[in-house]
Amino acid sequence: MRLYGTSRFIMIFWKRFIRFTAGVINDRGFEYEAGGKLVSCHQCGTTRFQKSKAQLNTKDMTVLRLDFLDKSAKTLRCKKCGSILWFGKPLRNRALSK
């Protein structure tokens, strides 16, 4: 049976939601792609990371107390060794894109 429209969307949503929550609950991290390639840790070689953001502060904006207007970068923290990788462009979570 082929699903159309809303039913298909709901099935895809729940499938991705379950994968995401399983990764969060197990605290094993996720695999990410940047520029179409799988990201791996430069230190230990693993592919499991925890994603976060980091503020890119500039001196001028800090003096004016406008830090919130500065850009932010995406960071991935290695689940095995703790090394942090910085990215300026969007990352794609492989678990959610399947």
C-alpha positions, 0 to 999 in steps of 0.5 A, spaced: 500 500 500 502 506 498 501 512 502 500 519 499 500 526 502 499 527 510 499 520 511 506 519 508 508 525 511 506 523 518 510 516 517 516 519 515 516 524 521 515 519 526 520 514 523 525 520 523 523 522 530 524 515 533 531 515 530 533 522 533 530 520 540 534 513 540 540 517 539 539 522 544 536 517 550 542 512 548 547 519 548 551 515 543 551 522 538 549 522 531 553 522 524 553 529 520 555 531 513 558 537 511 559 539 504 556 532 502 562 528 506 561 524 512 565 528 518 570 524 522 574 526 528 581 529 526 584 526 533 580 519 534 577 518 527 570 516 530 564 519 526 559 520 532 558 527 535 554 532 539 552 538 535 551 545 538 552 553 536 558 558 538 557 565 538 563 569 534 564 575 537 567 581 535 571 587 538 567 592 535 560 589 537 562 587 544 564 594 546 557 596 543 554 591 547 551 588 541 554 581 541 547 578 540 548 581 532 554 577 531 554 571 527 554 564 530 558 557 528 556 550 528 560 546 532 561 538 533 563 535 539 566 528 539 563 523 543 569 519 544 575 524 545 571 531 546 575 534 540 571 540 537 570 541 530 567 548 527 563 549 521 560 556 518 555 552 513 549 548 515 551 541 517 546 535 515 544 529 520 545 523 517 540 519 522 534 524 520 535 524 512 534 517 511 
